[in-house]
C-alpha cells in the first residue's frame, strides 16, 4: 500500500474475506465431485445368488468400462473422444472385438466400423 491510499474499511475486509472463503469452498467441492465422478464400480446380485460387476473409469476425453457377468466372462469398452473425432473398441465376453473410428471435419463426419473378422463398413455424413 502506498502512503496516499486509504486503508480498507472493515466492511470491505469482511466482504473480500467472505468472497475468498466461498470461492475456496466452491473450488474444493468442484474438485472433490470431479474426482469422485472419475471412477465408479457397482455390483448386482440376482435372486439365484449370481452376481455381476461393472467398473467405469473416466478421464478427459475417455471412458473405460469393464463388465464381468455372472458366468465370470468379461466384456470391455474403451472410448476416446476429441474435437477431431472419436475411437471406440469393444471386446465381447467370448473375445470378439469391434472397433469404431470417427473423423470429424467442418463439412461432416466419417465413421468406419470393423468387426472381429476384419469386415468394415463406413458411414459418411455431410452437412
N, C-alpha and C positions, 0 to 999 in steps of 0.2 A: 504494500500500500504506500502511495506517495503521500507527502505531507499535506497536499491540498485536497485529498479525498476524505470525505466524512466516514466515520466508522459505520458499519452496518447496524441497523436497528435490531432490537430483539425480535420483532415480528418477522423481519427478513431472514434472520438466522433460523428461526423456527420453521418458516416456510421452506427454505432451502434444505434444512436437515430432514424435514418430513418427505420432501420430494426425493432426496437421495435414498432414504430408507425404503420408501415404496418402490423405487426403481430397482434397488438391490434385491428386494424381496421378489419382485416380478421376474428378474433375471434368474434367481435361484429356482423358482417354480418352473420356469420355462426349461432350464437345463435339466432339472430332475425329470420332468414329464417327457422330454425328448429322449433321455437315456432309458427310461422305463419302456418307451414305445419301441425301442430298437430290438428287443429280444423277448420273445414270448414262447411259452411252452404250455401245452394242455394235454390232458389225458381224459379218456372216457371209458367207462366200464359198462358193458351191457348186462342184461338180466342173466345171461348164461355164464357170467364171470370173465368173459374175454374182454381184453382192453385194447385200445389203440392210442397212440401218442402222436402229437404233432408239434414241431418246433419251427419257429419262424424267426429269422434274423433280418433286420432291415438296416441298411446303411444309405448314404447319399446316392440315390440313383439305382439301388439294387435291393432285391428281395430274394432270400434263400429259404425255401420251405422243404422240410423233410417230414414224411409221414410213415409211421410203422403201423401196419394193420394188425388185427387180432391173430392172423396166421404167422406173424413175425416178418413178413415181407415188407420191404421199404420202397417207397417212391419218393422222388425229389423233383424240385423245380427251382431253377436259378434264372432270374430276370435282371437284366441291366438296361437302364434307360438313360437317354441323354436327349438333348435338343436335336441332334442329328439322326437319332433312330433308337432302336431297341433290339436286344437279342434275348432269346429265351431258350433254355434247354430243359426238357422234361425227361426223366427216366422212370419207366413204369416198374411195377413190382416184379415183373419177370425179366427185367433188363432191357426192354425195348426203349429206344431213345428217339425223341422227336425234337427237332430244333426249328426255331423261327428267327429270321433276321429281317428287320425292317429298317429301311433307309428313308429319311425324310428330306425333302427339298422344298423350296418356295413354291414349286409347281405341283407338288403332290407327294406320294409315297409309294414305295415298292416293298412288298413282303414276300420272302421266299421261305417255304416250309419244306423240311426234309425229314423223311421218316427213317426207321431203322434199316430198311432195305436200300436206302440211298435214293429213293424216288423223291422228286421235287415237284413243287407246284408254286407258281408265282402269281401274286395279285398286285396289280398296279392301279393306283388311284390318282387321277389327275384333276386339279381344280384350277 
